[in-house]
Amino acid sequence: MSIFRSLRHYNYRLFFTGQAISLIGTWMQRVAISWLVYRLTGSAFLLGLITFLSLIPSLVLAPYAGSYVDRHNKYKILVITQVILMLQAGALALMIWFKVYDMFWIAALSLVQGLINAFDVTARQSLMVNLIDDKEDLPNAIALNSSMFNAARLIGPALAGVILSTLGEDVCFLINFVSFIAVLACMVMMKLKLTEHKKSTENIWIDLKKGYDYLKASPDLASMVLMMAASSLLVIPFTTLLPVFAKDIFNGNATTFGWFESAAGFGAFFGAIYMATLKANQNLQKIVMMSGILLALSVVALAISPSLILALICTGLAALGLMAQTSSINTYLQTHADDLMRGRTLSYYIMAYQGVLPIGSLLMGYLAHLFGTQVVVAFEGIAGLLIVVAFAYNEKHRNQMKDRFSLLGS
């Protein structure tokens, strides 16, 4: 079974190529913004605030975006969002080029990015099923997508670390701006046959409620979304505090921060490769729990790491666990959700992941300001273990109830 089998599909191959180039630029911009904010302010709270602004629209808009995507042409939505994100990167590059170090405008552009991403991510995830002709290859395509995302996460921050210390933040933003050309070129070359669903004539908010009711009636999907939300609030925000580890705890510079981001990318890349090698019909609930334990233990170990090398290894292991967990949840939802409800189901996943994460980032940034970064990161790891225990208990209880009903039925 080939690890790259989904690349035989023409449309997916184009999508994969364009995204691979663009995501390197996206990660360079993400690292550059974090470093710029921390360099200018030295504030862990402001670092959390910028992350909060770039992701909070996903919490508010994701379910609406899911309903909107289910009603409209996903391909067109994706082209429009990519063009706007390209312009946002260009605006940042110009601002820093002219040395306009204004936190208000950096925050405003981060908010714009968040607003557009709420629609972009939902459309991209929802379009995935239309890029693959053989649905057996869908889990492999999702895992390969994650591999590509994390390969970019490995290369992007490493390049950003070098560029930040030699050429400056503006060059990182400019590279991101140029990288969007690759995505748009690949999208123009696609030959898509989108199935036209009958457009709903109901109020979009009624459509929205249908998505919520569907999730409520599907406890297996709902438990996955809740697991994602709890991790995003209490565990994943450790990534926001990595600049503090690089600069203050280990007395490093932009290059050191690049190492942390690359270590995370390296671990996540191997997590994604592991997911790509899985056969169909794998027990994804078990993978969610095992990866959750790895993530939690690695975060605790990062908090108490006495040396930089050990901290980088722990960051890599934590990212491996995080990748396997999020990819398993995503794959489960994509393969178990009804076709007409896929956009809305995935929008709740995006809300639970990217929407709850900024609240966690802001909360953990504030707590780190009060109690110290290492104490808060250790707490995040312990919270991660408790979340896995709660998920395991819920799964056991749900399976017992299912067995009881099937016995009554027979």
C-alpha positions as CSV (number, residue, x, y, z in Angstrom):
1,M,0.0,0.0,0.0
2,S,1.7,3.2,-1.2
3,I,2.0,6.1,1.3
4,F,1.5,8.5,-1.7
5,R,-1.4,6.7,-3.3
6,S,-3.8,9.7,-3.2
7,L,-1.4,11.7,-5.4
8,R,-2.5,9.6,-8.4
9,H,-5.6,11.8,-8.5
10,Y,-5.0,14.8,-10.8
11,N,-6.9,17.5,-8.8
12,Y,-5.5,16.4,-5.5
13,R,-2.0,16.4,-6.9
14,L,-2.5,20.1,-8.0
15,F,-4.0,21.0,-4.6
16,F,-1.2,19.3,-2.8
17,T,1.5,21.1,-4.9
18,G,0.0,24.6,-4.5
19,Q,-0.6,24.2,-0.8
20,A,2.9,22.8,-0.1
21,I,4.5,26.0,-1.5
22,S,2.0,28.4,0.0
23,L,2.1,26.8,3.5
24,I,5.9,27.3,3.8
25,G,5.2,31.1,3.3
26,T,2.3,30.9,5.8
27,W,4.6,29.4,8.5
28,M,7.3,31.9,7.8
29,Q,4.7,34.7,8.4
30,R,3.4,33.0,11.5
31,V,6.9,32.8,13.1
32,A,7.8,36.4,11.9
33,I,4.6,37.9,13.5
34,S,5.2,36.0,16.9
35,W,8.9,37.1,16.9
36,L,8.1,40.7,15.9
37,V,5.4,41.1,18.6
38,Y,7.6,39.6,21.3
39,R,10.7,41.6,20.1
40,L,8.8,44.9,20.2
41,T,6.8,44.3,23.4
42,G,8.5,41.5,25.5
43,S,4.9,40.6,26.6
44,A,3.7,37.0,26.8
45,F,0.1,38.5,27.1
46,L,0.4,40.4,23.9
47,L,1.8,37.3,22.2
48,G,-1.4,35.5,23.3
49,L,-3.6,38.4,22.2
50,I,-2.3,38.4,18.6
51,T,-2.8,34.6,18.4
52,F,-6.3,35.2,19.9
53,L,-7.2,37.8,17.2
54,S,-6.0,35.6,14.4
55,L,-8.1,32.6,15.5
56,I,-11.1,34.0,17.4
57,P,-13.2,34.5,14.3
58,S,-13.2,30.7,13.8
59,L,-15.1,30.3,17.1
60,V,-17.8,32.8,16.2
61,L,-18.0,32.3,12.4
62,A,-17.1,28.6,11.9
63,P,-20.7,27.1,12.1
64,Y,-22.0,30.0,9.9
65,A,-19.1,29.4,7.5
66,G,-20.0,25.6,7.4
67,S,-23.6,26.4,6.5
68,Y,-22.4,29.0,3.9
69,V,-19.9,26.5,2.3
70,D,-22.6,23.8,2.2
71,R,-24.9,26.2,0.2
72,H,-22.3,27.6,-2.2
73,N,-19.5,26.6,-4.6
74,K,-16.5,25.5,-2.4
75,Y,-14.0,26.0,-5.1
76,K,-15.0,29.6,-5.8
77,I,-15.0,30.4,-2.0
78,L,-11.4,29.0,-1.8
79,V,-10.1,31.1,-4.7
80,I,-11.6,34.3,-3.2
81,T,-10.2,33.6,0.3
82,Q,-6.7,32.8,-1.1
83,V,-6.7,36.1,-3.0
84,I,-7.6,38.1,0.2
85,L,-5.0,36.2,2.3
86,M,-2.4,37.1,-0.3
87,L,-3.4,40.8,0.0
88,Q,-3.2,40.6,3.8
89,A,0.4,39.2,3.6
90,G,1.3,42.0,1.2
91,A,-0.1,44.7,3.5
92,L,2.0,43.3,6.4
93,A,5.1,43.3,4.2
94,L,4.6,46.9,3.2
95,M,4.0,48.0,6.8
96,I,7.2,46.5,8.2
97,W,9.2,47.5,5.1
98,F,8.3,51.2,5.9
99,K,9.0,50.5,9.6
100,V,5.4,51.1,10.8
101,Y,5.6,49.1,14.0
102,D,2.1,49.8,15.1
103,M,0.6,47.1,17.3
104,F,-3.0,48.2,16.4
105,W,-2.4,47.6,12.7
106,I,-0.6,44.3,13.3
107,A,-3.5,43.2,15.5
108,A,-6.1,44.4,12.9
109,L,-4.4,42.5,10.1
110,S,-4.2,39.4,12.3
111,L,-8.0,39.8,12.8
112,V,-8.6,40.1,9.0
113,Q,-6.6,36.9,8.6
114,G,-8.7,35.1,11.2
115,L,-12.0,36.3,9.6
116,I,-10.9,35.0,6.1
117,N,-9.5,31.7,7.5
118,A,-12.9,30.8,9.1
119,F,-14.2,30.4,5.5
120,D,-11.0,29.3,3.9
121,V,-10.3,26.3,6.2
122,T,-13.9,25.1,6.1
123,A,-14.0,25.3,2.3
124,R,-10.6,23.6,2.0
125,Q,-11.5,20.7,4.3
126,S,-14.9,20.3,2.7
127,L,-13.5,20.3,-0.8
128,M,-11.1,17.5,0.0
129,V,-13.7,14.8,-0.7
130,N,-14.2,16.3,-4.3
131,L,-10.5,16.1,-5.1
132,I,-10.4,12.3,-4.7
133,D,-12.1,10.0,-7.3
134,D,-11.7,6.9,-5.2
135,K,-13.1,7.5,-1.7
136,E,-11.0,4.6,-0.3
137,D,-8.0,7.1,-0.7
138,L,-9.7,9.9,1.4
139,P,-8.1,9.0,4.7
140,N,-4.7,8.8,3.0
141,A,-5.3,12.2,1.3
142,I,-6.2,13.8,4.7
143,A,-3.1,12.3,6.3
144,L,-0.9,13.4,3.3
145,N,-2.4,16.9,3.6
146,S,-1.3,16.9,7.3
147,S,2.2,15.6,6.3
148,M,2.5,18.5,3.8
149,F,1.3,21.0,6.4
150,N,3.9,19.8,8.9
151,A,6.7,19.5,6.3
152,A,6.0,23.2,5.7
153,R,5.9,23.7,9.5
154,L,9.4,22.2,9.6
155,I,10.9,24.1,6.6
156,G,9.0,27.5,7.1
157,P,10.2,28.3,10.7
158,A,13.8,27.1,9.9
159,L,13.9,29.5,6.9
160,A,12.2,32.2,9.0
161,G,14.8,31.8,11.7
162,V,17.6,32.5,9.2
163,I,15.8,35.3,7.4
164,L,14.7,37.0,10.7
165,S,18.2,37.2,11.9
166,T,19.7,38.4,8.6
167,L,17.1,40.2,6.5
168,G,14.2,41.0,8.8
169,E,10.5,40.3,9.3
170,D,9.3,42.1,6.1
171,V,11.1,39.6,3.9
172,C,9.2,36.7,5.5
173,F,5.9,38.5,4.8
174,L,6.9,39.2,1.2
175,I,7.8,35.5,0.6
176,N,4.4,34.5,2.0
177,F,2.7,37.1,-0.4
178,V,4.6,35.6,-3.4
179,S,3.8,31.9,-2.4
180,F,0.1,32.5,-2.9
181,I,0.7,32.7,-6.7
182,A,1.5,28.9,-6.6
183,V,-1.9,28.1,-5.0
184,L,-3.9,30.2,-7.4
185,A,-2.1,28.8,-10.4
186,C,-2.8,25.2,-9.3
187,M,-6.4,26.0,-8.6
188,V,-6.9,27.5,-12.1
189,M,-5.5,24.2,-13.6
190,M,-8.0,22.0,-11.7
191,K,-10.7,20.0,-13.6
192,L,-13.4,19.7,-10.9
193,K,-16.8,18.1,-11.2
194,L,-18.6,19.4,-8.1
195,T,-21.9,17.7,-7.3
196,E,-24.6,20.3,-7.2
197,H,-26.7,19.8,-4.1
198,K,-30.1,21.3,-4.1
199,K,-29.5,24.8,-2.6
200,S,-31.4,25.2,0.7
201,T,-34.1,27.9,0.6
202,E,-34.4,28.0,4.4
203,N,-32.9,30.7,6.5
204,I,-29.1,30.0,7.0
205,W,-29.6,30.1,10.8
206,I,-32.1,27.2,10.5
207,D,-29.4,25.3,8.4
208,L,-27.0,26.1,11.2
209,K,-29.3,24.6,13.9
210,K,-29.7,21.5,11.7
211,G,-25.9,21.1,11.9
212,Y,-26.0,21.3,15.7
213,D,-28.9,18.9,15.9
214,Y,-27.1,16.4,13.6
215,L,-24.0,16.5,15.9
216,K,-26.2,16.2,19.0
217,A,-27.8,13.1,17.5
218,S,-24.4,11.6,16.6
219,P,-22.6,11.1,20.0
220,D,-19.5,9.5,18.4
221,L,-19.0,12.7,16.3
222,A,-19.9,15.0,19.2
223,S,-17.4,13.3,21.6
224,M,-14.6,13.8,19.0
225,V,-15.5,17.5,18.7
226,L,-15.6,18.0,22.5
227,M,-12.2,16.2,22.9
228,M,-10.8,18.7,20.4
229,A,-12.3,21.7,22.2
230,A,-10.9,20.6,25.6
231,S,-7.4,20.1,24.1
232,S,-7.5,23.5,22.3
233,L,-8.5,25.3,25.5
234,L,-6.1,23.7,28.0
235,V,-3.3,21.8,26.2
236,I,-2.5,23.1,22.7
237,P,-1.8,26.7,23.9
238,F,1.6,25.6,25.0
239,T,2.7,26.4,21.4
240,T,1.9,30.1,21.9
241,L,4.5,30.2,24.7
242,L,7.4,28.8,22.7
243,P,9.0,32.2,22.1
244,V,9.2,32.6,25.9
245,F,11.1,29.3,26.2
246,A,13.4,30.4,23.3
247,K,14.1,34.0,24.5
248,D,13.8,34.0,28.3
249,I,14.2,30.4,29.6
250,F,17.0,29.4,27.3
251,N,18.4,32.9,26.6
252,G,18.2,32.5,22.8
253,N,17.3,34.6,19.8
254,A,15.2,34.4,16.6
255,T,17.2,31.4,15.5
256,T,16.5,29.5,18.7
257,F,12.8,30.2,18.3
258,G,13.1,28.8,14.7
259,W,14.6,25.6,16.2
260,F,11.5,25.2,18.5
261,E,9.1,25.7,15.7
262,S,11.1,23.3,13.5
263,A,11.2,20.7,16.3
264,A,7.5,21.0,16.5
265,G,7.2,20.6,12.7
266,F,9.6,17.7,12.7
267,G,7.5,15.8,15.3
268,A,4.2,16.6,13.6
269,F,5.6,15.5,10.2
270,F,6.4,12.1,11.6
271,G,2.9,12.0,13.2
272,A,1.4,12.7,9.8
273,I,3.5,10.1,8.1
274,Y,2.3,7.5,10.7
275,M,-1.3,8.5,10.0
276,A,-0.7,8.2,6.2
277,T,0.6,4.6,6.6
278,L,-2.6,3.5,8.5
279,K,-4.9,1.0,6.7
280,A,-8.6,1.8,6.3
281,N,-11.0,0.9,9.2
282,Q,-8.4,1.6,11.8
283,N,-9.6,2.2,15.4
284,L,-9.3,6.0,15.4
285,Q,-10.7,6.4,18.9
286,K,-7.7,4.4,20.3
287,I,-5.2,6.5,18.3
288,V,-6.9,9.7,19.7
289,M,-6.4,8.4,23.3
290,M,-2.8,7.2,22.8
291,S,-1.7,10.3,21.0
292,G,-3.4,12.4,23.7
293,I,-1.3,10.7,26.4
294,L,1.9,11.3,24.4
295,L,1.0,15.0,23.9
296,A,0.3,15.5,27.6
297,L,3.4,13.7,29.0
298,S,5.6,15.6,26.5
299,V,4.2,19.0,27.5
300,V,4.9,18.2,31.2
301,A,8.4,17.1,30.3
302,L,8.9,20.4,28.3
303,A,7.9,22.4,31.3
304,I,10.6,20.9,33.5
305,S,13.3,20.4,30.8
306,P,16.7,21.5,32.3
307,S,18.4,21.9,28.8
308,L,17.6,23.3,25.4
309,I,18.2,19.9,23.6
310,L,15.8,18.1,25.9
311,A,13.2,20.9,25.5
312,L,13.4,20.6,21.7
313,I,13.0,16.8,21.9
314,C,9.9,17.2,24.1
315,T,8.5,19.9,21.8
316,G,8.9,17.4,18.9
317,L,7.2,14.6,20.8
318,A,4.4,16.8,21.9
319,A,3.8,17.9,18.3
320,L,3.8,14.2,17.1
321,G,1.1,13.5,19.6
322,L,-0.9,16.6,18.7
323,M,-0.6,15.8,15.0
324,A,-1.8,12.2,15.4
325,Q,-4.7,13.3,17.6
326,T,-6.0,16.1,15.4
327,S,-5.5,14.1,12.2
328,S,-7.4,11.1,13.7
329,I,-10.3,13.3,14.8
330,N,-10.4,15.0,11.4
331,T,-10.3,11.7,9.5
332,Y,-13.1,10.2,11.7
333,L,-15.4,13.2,11.1
334,Q,-14.7,13.3,7.4
335,T,-15.4,9.6,6.9
336,H,-18.4,9.3,9.3
337,A,-20.3,12.5,8.6
338,D,-23.2,12.5,6.1
339,D,-22.3,14.2,2.8
340,L,-24.9,16.9,3.1
341,M,-23.7,17.7,6.7
342,R,-20.0,17.4,6.1
343,G,-19.4,21.1,5.8
344,R,-21.3,21.9,9.0
345,T,-19.7,18.9,10.9
346,L,-16.2,20.1,9.9
347,S,-17.1,23.7,10.9
348,Y,-17.7,22.5,14.4
349,Y,-14.3,20.7,14.4
350,I,-12.7,23.9,13.1
351,M,-14.5,25.9,15.8
352,A,-13.4,23.4,18.5
353,Y,-9.8,23.5,17.2
354,Q,-9.0,27.0,15.8
355,G,-11.9,28.8,17.5
356,V,-11.3,27.6,21.1
357,L,-7.5,27.8,20.7
358,P,-7.3,31.6,20.9
359,I,-9.3,31.7,24.1
360,G,-6.8,29.1,25.5
361,S,-3.9,31.1,24.2
362,L,-5.1,34.3,25.8
363,L,-5.9,32.5,29.1
364,M,-2.5,30.7,29.2
365,G,-0.7,33.8,28.2
366,Y,-2.3,35.7,31.1
367,L,-1.7,32.8,33.6
368,A,2.0,32.6,32.4
369,H,2.2,36.4,33.1
370,L,0.9,35.7,36.7
371,F,2.5,32.4,37.7
372,G,5.4,31.9,35.2
373,T,5.5,30.0,31.9
374,Q,6.9,26.7,33.2
375,V,4.3,26.3,35.9
376,V,1.5,27.0,33.4
377,V,2.9,24.6,30.7
378,A,3.2,21.9,33.4
379,F,-0.5,22.5,34.3
380,E,-1.4,22.2,30.6
381,G,0.2,18.7,30.4
382,I,-1.7,17.5,33.5
383,A,-4.9,18.9,32.1
384,G,-4.2,16.9,28.9
385,L,-4.0,13.6,30.9
386,L,-7.3,14.4,32.6
387,I,-9.0,15.1,29.2
388,V,-7.9,11.6,27.9
389,V,-9.3,9.9,31.0
390,A,-12.6,11.7,30.5
391,F,-12.7,10.8,26.8
392,A,-11.9,7.1,27.6
393,Y,-14.6,6.9,30.3
394,N,-17.2,8.5,27.9
395,E,-16.3,6.0,25.1
396,K,-16.6,3.1,27.4
397,H,-19.9,4.3,28.7
398,R,-21.2,4.9,25.2
399,N,-20.2,1.5,24.0
400,Q,-21.8,-0.2,27.0
401,M,-25.1,1.7,26.2
402,K,-24.9,0.7,22.5
403,D,-24.4,-3.0,23.5
404,R,-27.3,-2.8,25.9
405,F,-29.6,-1.3,23.2
406,S,-28.5,-3.9,20.6
407,L,-29.3,-6.7,23.2
408,L,-32.7,-5.2,23.8
409,G,-33.3,-4.9,20.1
410,S,-32.5,-8.6,19.5
